[in-house]
């Protein structure tokens, strides 16, 4: 990719600049609050300043009710923290999705991660009604339409187009290789500019994905790295997160450690180092301990971001 100067991009577009410049990308996930006080979310995100290109705000992850991802992302950007706003199709129809996308643009948000969304049965409101009027590929197409000044019906937007930088999720550990390849290609064709992977435990599989599926697409893939806090935490993930299998060797390391949390930090740092040789970035997840992400990056020899990046 050709490097671009910071001056070419406005406020809240450091992540886009880094993508276009071909830098090794670092993002981290922060959950919105479950209530009206965003102070803990802000504190966790502020600990990431200077270490990540953007903070990814979840949108009802695992179908658990939390503050709006759009509102949470705006709050972070008002604190000087660039956000990637997740937008899931589960809870909105095409009218609401377009309305929120235009609203995001008007409020200064530029980065959107387009998701289909987890099924409501997995969450804390299992009797809620799902919408799923669209899914992630069609949502990416809608974003592309809005950026070209058209709505989903090909009707012109009378008050200017949006300028949104859209990304998508990918699961390199999917059991269906042909389905994975087809879905990935569809997202590229629909306008995805970057990809964020699900939690990665099999780095050989990630290498195969990068060599056989993502090669030549000119879209960065960020490997999902999860901070495991204990053997019990790892076992919980194996039982409750579909498609993820923490290796027994990793669980044994956590179980034998004098300080399991510090061992988890070491394991995550090793995975970041592995990802540097395979793909174009990492997406770090440290649920409720986002303040530990700088320690993971330090152990992985990832320096703070350059002030003039």
C-alpha positions in Angstrom: 0.0 0.0 0.0 1.1 3.6 -0.6 1.8 5.6 2.6 -0.5 8.6 3.1 0.1 11.7 5.2 -1.9 12.4 8.3 -3.1 15.6 6.7 -5.1 13.7 4.1 -7.5 12.4 6.8 -9.7 14.2 9.3 -10.4 13.8 13.0 -11.3 10.2 13.8 -9.6 8.8 10.8 -6.3 7.6 12.2 -7.3 4.0 11.7 -8.2 4.6 8.0 -4.9 6.3 7.5 -3.0 3.4 9.1 -4.8 0.9 6.9 -4.0 2.9 3.8 -0.4 3.2 4.9 0.0 -0.5 5.3 1.0 -0.3 9.0 0.6 -3.2 11.4 -2.8 -2.5 12.9 -3.8 -2.7 16.5 -7.3 -2.4 17.8 -8.9 -3.4 21.1 -12.4 -4.2 22.1 -14.3 -2.4 24.9 -17.8 -3.1 25.9 -20.4 -0.4 26.4 -21.8 0.0 30.0 -24.8 -1.9 31.2 -26.4 1.3 32.6 -26.3 5.0 32.1 -22.8 5.7 33.5 -20.0 5.4 30.8 -17.1 6.2 33.2 -15.7 2.7 33.5 -15.8 2.3 29.7 -14.0 5.6 29.3 -11.4 4.7 31.9 -10.6 1.4 30.2 -10.4 3.1 26.7 -8.2 5.9 28.0 -5.6 3.3 29.1 -5.3 2.4 25.4 -4.4 5.8 24.1 -1.2 5.8 22.1 -1.2 1.9 22.0 -4.0 1.2 19.6 -5.2 2.7 16.3 -8.8 2.5 17.4 -11.1 1.1 20.1 -13.8 -1.3 18.9 -17.2 -0.8 20.6 -19.4 -3.9 20.7 -23.1 -3.9 19.6 -25.0 -6.3 21.8 -22.3 -8.9 21.7 -23.6 -12.4 22.5 -27.1 -10.7 22.4 -26.5 -9.2 25.8 -28.2 -5.8 26.3 -25.8 -2.9 26.8 -25.7 0.8 26.0 -25.9 1.7 22.3 -22.7 1.1 20.4 -23.3 4.3 18.5 -23.7 6.4 21.6 -20.7 4.7 23.3 -18.5 5.4 20.3 -19.4 9.0 20.2 -18.6 9.4 23.9 -15.2 7.9 23.4 -14.4 10.1 20.4 -15.4 13.1 22.6 -12.6 12.0 24.9 -10.2 11.9 22.0 -10.3 8.1 21.5 -11.0 7.0 17.9 -13.7 4.4 17.8 -14.8 1.6 15.5 -18.6 1.3 15.9 -20.0 -2.2 15.5 -23.4 -2.3 13.9 -25.4 -5.5 14.0 -28.4 -6.4 11.9 -30.2 -8.4 14.6 -32.0 -5.6 16.2 -32.7 -3.1 13.4 -34.5 -3.2 10.0 -33.1 -1.5 6.9 -34.7 1.9 7.8 -33.1 2.0 11.3 -29.7 0.8 10.0 -29.6 3.5 7.4 -30.7 6.1 9.9 -28.0 5.0 12.4 -25.3 5.0 9.7 -26.2 8.5 8.6 -26.4 9.6 12.3 -23.0 8.1 12.9 -21.5 10.1 10.1 -23.1 13.3 11.3 -21.7 12.7 14.8 -18.2 12.3 13.5 -17.9 8.5 13.5 -16.2 7.1 10.4 -15.3 3.4 11.2 -18.1 0.8 11.1 -17.8 -2.9 11.6 -20.8 -4.5 9.8 -22.1 -7.6 11.6 -25.0 -9.9 11.2 -25.3 -10.3 15.0 -25.6 -13.2 17.5 -28.9 -15.0 17.9 -31.1 -13.6 20.7 -31.4 -17.1 22.3 -27.7 -16.8 23.3 -28.3 -13.6 25.4 -30.0 -12.2 28.4 -33.3 -11.4 26.6 -34.0 -14.8 24.9 -37.7 -13.9 24.3 -36.9 -10.8 22.3 -37.8 -10.7 18.7 -35.0 -10.8 16.1 -35.1 -8.6 13.1 -32.4 -9.7 10.7 -33.9 -7.7 7.8 -30.4 -7.6 6.4 -27.2 -9.5 7.1 -23.6 -8.4 7.1 -22.9 -8.6 3.4 -26.1 -6.6 2.5 -25.2 -4.1 5.3 -21.8 -3.6 3.7 -23.6 -2.9 0.4 -25.8 -0.4 2.1 -22.8 1.5 3.5 -21.3 1.6 0.0 -24.6 3.0 -1.3 -24.7 5.7 1.3 -21.1 6.6 0.6 -22.2 7.1 -3.0 -25.1 9.3 -2.1 -27.8 6.7 -2.6 -30.1 4.8 -0.2 -30.9 1.1 -0.3 -33.6 1.8 -2.9 -31.1 3.7 -5.2 -32.8 7.0 -4.4 -30.5 10.0 -4.0 -29.7 11.3 -0.5 -30.8 14.9 -0.6 -28.4 16.0 2.2 -25.0 14.7 1.0 -23.4 11.3 1.1 -21.7 9.6 4.0 -18.0 8.9 4.3 -17.9 5.7 6.3 -15.0 3.2 6.4 -16.5 -0.2 6.6 -15.1 -3.5 7.9 -16.3 -7.0 8.5 -15.8 -10.0 10.6 -14.2 -13.3 9.5 -13.7 -16.7 11.1 -10.6 -18.4 9.7 -11.3 -21.4 11.9 -14.7 -22.1 10.2 -15.4 -25.7 9.6 -16.6 -25.0 6.1 -13.6 -23.9 4.0 -15.6 -23.3 0.9 -18.2 -21.4 2.8 -15.5 -19.3 4.4 -14.0 -18.5 1.1 -17.3 -17.6 -0.5 -18.4 -15.4 2.4 -15.0 -13.6 2.5 -15.1 -12.9 -1.2 -18.7 -11.6 -1.0 -17.6 -9.2 1.8 -14.7 -7.9 -0.2 -17.0 -7.3 -3.2 -19.6 -5.6 -1.0 -17.0 -3.0 0.1 -15.3 -4.3 3.3 -12.0 -2.3 3.7 -10.7 -4.4 6.6 -11.4 -7.7 8.4 -11.5 -8.5 12.1 -11.2 -12.2 12.9 -12.9 -14.2 15.6 -10.8 -15.4 18.5 -7.8 -17.3 17.0 -6.4 -20.4 18.7 -5.1 -22.3 15.6 -2.4 -20.2 14.0 -1.7 -22.9 11.4 -5.3 -22.5 10.3 -4.9 -18.7 10.2 -1.8 -19.1 8.0 -3.7 -21.3 5.6 -6.5 -18.7 5.5 -4.1 -15.9 4.7 -2.3 -17.9 2.0 -5.3 -19.5 0.3 -8.2 -17.1 0.9 -7.1 -13.6 1.8 -4.0 -13.5 -0.4 -4.1 -10.7 -3.0 -7.3 -9.1 -1.7 -5.4 -6.0 -0.5 -7.6 -5.9 2.7 -5.9 -6.2 6.1 -6.9 -9.0 8.4 -6.6 -8.4 12.2 -6.3 -11.6 14.2 -8.5 -11.8 17.3 -6.4 -12.3 20.4 -8.2 -13.0 23.7 -6.7 -12.5 27.2 -7.4 -15.7 29.1 -7.4 -15.0 32.9 -7.4 -18.6 34.2 -7.9 -22.2 33.2 -11.5 -21.9 34.3 -12.0 -18.9 32.0 -10.6 -20.9 29.1 -12.8 -23.9 29.9 -15.8 -21.6 30.0 -15.0 -20.3 26.5 -14.7 -23.8 25.2 -18.1 -24.6 26.5 -19.9 -21.4 25.5 -18.3 -19.9 22.4 -19.2 -21.8 19.2 -16.2 -22.6 16.9 -13.6 -21.9 19.5 -11.4 -24.6 21.1 -8.7 -23.4 23.5 -5.9 -26.1 23.2 -5.4 -28.3 26.2 -1.8 -27.2 26.4 -2.8 -23.6 27.0 -5.3 -24.6 29.6 -2.6 -26.7 31.4 -0.3 -23.7 31.4 -2.9 -21.6 33.0 -3.8 -24.3 35.6 -0.1 -24.8 36.6 0.7 -21.1 36.8 1.4 -19.4 40.2 -0.3 -16.3 38.7 -2.7 -17.4 36.0 -3.5 -13.8 35.0 0.2 -13.0 34.3 0.4 -16.3 32.4 -2.5 -15.3 30.3 -0.8 -12.1 29.5 2.3 -14.0 28.4 0.2 -16.3 26.2 -1.6 -13.4 24.6 1.8 -11.7 23.9 3.1 -14.8 22.3 0.0 -14.9 20.1 0.5 -11.3 19.1 4.1 -12.1 18.1 2.8 -15.1 16.0 0.2 -12.9 14.3 2.8 -10.4 13.3 4.4 -13.0 10.9 1.0 -14.1 9.5 -1.4 -11.2 9.0 -1.6 -7.4 9.0 -2.8 -6.7 12.6 -4.3 -7.8 15.8 -7.6 -7.2 17.6 -7.2 -7.5 21.3 -10.0 -8.6 23.6 -9.5 -8.5 27.4 -13.0 -8.5 28.8 -13.2 -6.2 31.9 -9.4 -5.9 32.0 -8.8 -3.7 28.9 -6.2 -1.8 31.1 -3.9 -4.9 30.8 -3.7 -4.6 27.0 -0.6 -2.3 27.1 1.2 -5.0 29.2 0.4 -7.5 26.5 1.8 -5.2 23.8 4.9 -4.5 25.8 5.6 -8.2 26.3 5.0 -8.7 22.5 7.6 -5.9 21.8 5.0 -3.7 20.2 6.0 -0.1 20.8 3.6 2.7 21.4 2.2 4.3 18.3 4.3 7.1 16.8 2.9 10.5 17.8 3.1 11.6 14.1 1.6 8.4 12.8 
